[in-house]
C-alpha cells in the first residue's frame, strides 16, 4: 500500500492576460499550504475509489486511467480518499488529488516515471496539476502548465482561510474577466524578491489577483465577508478564482473577532505556508 498527501495551495500572484488557443495566458505564483487530502493506493483489477465525492466526474479516476494508458501497465487500483480540502474553494483540491494519484501509482507499480513525465501527464488533466507533482512554490506560466520552481527562503507563516458556503465556477469567473493590459511585472518581481530574501512585509504588500474583483462580483456572500473584514482593518486576499479568501496579518484577538462575525456556514481554518 502507498500513501500520499495532496497539499492545497494559495495564489500569491495571479496575472491573467489575453487568450491564446482558447486559454488565458497567466503568470501564476503559487505556494503550497499545509492542508492536505489523504490518499491510499492498493493494487486491484479495476479502478475504484472509496469515499468518492464525484463518482461521475473525478480527476482521480481520470489520472488513474491516464497513468495505465501511458505506461501500458495492465492493472488497476483501489483508492481510499479522505477529503480535508473544501470543494470548489479555489485551493485546487481536485488538481492536487490528480497529481497525488499520478505520484502514488508511479510508486505502487514502480513505473519509474520522472517528475517531468508526471508533469506532462498532469497537464492533460488540468493546468494546475503539474504544479502539484513537486509541491514547491513556483511561477506557473503559459496557461499555467509551465512550472518554474522558484528559490524561496521565506520562513513558514500562518494563513487564515475564509470561505462562504456557496462555491464559484472557475469557468464563469474567467468568462466574466476582461484583460485591461496592465502589466504586473513590478509586483511579480517584488514577490520573487520577497520569497528569496525572507521579506514578509514586501510579500504582503505585493500580493495580487486579477480575478479577485470578478470573483467578488459573482458571489455576494464572498463579497459580504470581504467587505466586513476590510472594514475592521484586515487585508484580505482572494485565492485563485475564489471563493476562498485569506488573511496573513492577524493575531489571536483578530481571530476571535472573525469567528464571532460569521455563522457556521462560513469555513474558517488556520494553516501555514509549506
N, C-alpha and C positions, 0 to 999 in steps of 0.2 A: 504493500500500500504506500502511496505517495501523498504527502500533504503539501498544500500550497496556500500561502496568504496572498490575497488580492487587495492591494492597498488602493485607497481612494486618492484623489488629487484636488488641489486648488489651482486656480489660474492667478498668477501674479501679473501677467500681461496678456491681453488678447486683442491684437490688432487685426481687424478684418478688412480686407481690401476688395478689389474688383473680382468678378467671377471669371473663371477660365475652365472651359470644358464642363460647365455645369456646377463647378465648385468654387466657393470663395477662397481666395488665397489668404493665408494667415501668417502672422508671427505670434506664436502661442507659447508663452513661457509658463511651464507647468512645474509644480513641486508636489511630490508625494506626501501624504499625511498619514498618521498612524492609526486611522480607522481602516479596517480590512474585513473582507468576506473570507470565509474559510472553506476550502475545497479539499475533499479526499478522493483519491482515484484508485480503483481496483480493476484489474483485467476482467473482462467479461466477453461474452459473444456478441452482445448488442450494445448500443449506446443508450444509456438511461441515466436519469438524474433524480435523486431523492430530494424532495422539497423544492421542486422546480416551480418558480413563481410565474414563468411564462412558457407553458408547455407547447404552445403553438408557434412561438417565435422567439427562440432562445439563442443568444450568441454563443453560449457554451456548447450547445448541440452543433451549431454551425462550425465552431472551431474544431470540435472533435472530428466531424465529417471531413473537414478540410485537411486535418492532420493525416488521417488514414488514406485519403485520396492522394496526398502529396508523397507520403512515404511508401505507398503501395503495401503497407502492413495489413495483413488480413486479421483484424482483431476488433475488439470493442472495449467499452469502458463503462463501469458503474461509478457514478459521481455522487458524493454526498455534498450538498451545498448548505452552508449556514450564512444567511444574508445579515450583515450588520450595517452595510452602507444603504441608506434610504434610496428608493427607486425614484427615477425622474427628478433628480436633485441637482444635476449639473456637476456631480462629483465623479462621473464616469464609472459608476458601479457596474454597468454592463461591459464596457470596454476592458476594465481590469480583470473581470471574470473570464473574458475571452482570452486575454493574454495568459492568465494563470492556467487555463486549460491547455494551451499550447505548451507551456513550460512543464506542466505536470505530465502530460502524455509523452513528451520528449524524454523525461526521466523514467517513466513507468515502462516504456518499451525500449529504453536505451538506444534511441534513434540517432543520437549524436548530431542533431541539427545545431548549427551555430546560431548565435543570437541574431546575426544578420538574416539568416534564413527564416528564423521565427518572426522577425520584424516584417519580412516580405510577406509571409503568410498572414500576419496580423493586419497588414494594410488592406488585405482583401476583405477583412471583416468590418473595418471601420477606421476612420482617420486617427482616432486616439489610441487604438490598440497597440501599435508599435512602441509607443512611449512606455507602456507598462511591462514590456518584456524585461527591461533592466530596472525600472522603477527608480530612476535617478533624475534629479532636476535637469530639465532640458528645454532648449528653444526649438520648438517644432514648427517647421516651415512648409511651403507648398500648400497642400490642403490640410496639413497637419501631420502627414505621414513621414516627413523627413526629420529624423531625430538628431539633434545636435546636443549631445550631453555637455553641460557647462561645468566650469570649475566653481564649486560652492564651498566656502569655508564658514558660512554663517552658522552661528550656534542655533540649536533647536529652540524654537519659540512656540508659545502657546497660541492656539487659534480657537475662537468661539464660532461654531457653525450655527446658523439660524435659518430655518426653512418653514414656509407655510405649508398647510396640508395639501393644497392644490398644486399639481405639477405644471410643467411647461413643455411644449413641443419644441425641440431644437429646430426642427424644420420650419415651424411657424415663426420663431424668432428670427431666423436668417431671412425668411421671406419678407419680413417687415423691416429689415435693416437696409439702410441706404448709405453707401460709402461716400464720404464727403471730401476725400482726397487729402485729409490731414495726416501728415507724416508724424509717426511716433518714435522716430529714431533716437531722440534725446532721452525720452523716458526709458526705452529699452536699454540703451547704453548705461544709464544710471542704475537700473535694476541689476544688470550683469556685474557692474562695478560693486554694488552693494553686497551681492552674494559672495563675490571673490574676496572683498575686504572686510567682511563681517560687520557691515554698517547697517544696523537695523533701522535707524532713523531715515537714511537715504532710501532704503527699501520701502518703508511705509509711505513715503512722500511721492513715490513714483508708480505705484500700482495703478493700473488702468484696465478697463474692459469696454471695448467698443460696442458690445452687445448689451451692456448694462441698462441703458435708457430704454431700449426696446423691450427688454425682459420686464422691467418695472411697469411699462405702459400696458403690457398684456396680462399682467397678474396683479389685480388690485389688492389682494391680501399681502402679497410681497411688497408692493408699494407702500401700503399702510405700515408695515413693520419697518421698512427702510426710513420712512418719514419720522416715525415715533423715536427710533434710535438716534437719528440725526439731531432731533430737537433736544435731546438730553446731552448733546455734545460728543457723541461717539462717531468715529469714522467708519463707515460701512462700505464693504466691497462686495461686488457680485462675482460669483464664481461661474465660469463658463456661460452657458445660455440660461442660467438660473434654474430653479428659483432659489437655490441656496445662496445665502449671503454669509460673509464672515467679518469678524472684528479681531484686530490684533492687539490694540492698545486698550486693555481693560484690567480692572483689579477685582478683588472679591466683592467689594461693595457694588461695583457696576453689575457683576454677575447676579447678585441678589435682586437688584432693581429690575434687571432684564427679565428674570424668571417670574417676577411678580407682575410684570406688564402684560404678559400674554397667557392665554389659557393652554390647556393640554394639547390642543390641535397643532400648536407651533412646536416644531422639532428644534430642540436646543441641546447642543453637545459640545463639550470641550475636547480638544485634541491637541496634537503637537505636529510641527513640521518634522519630516523624516529625512 
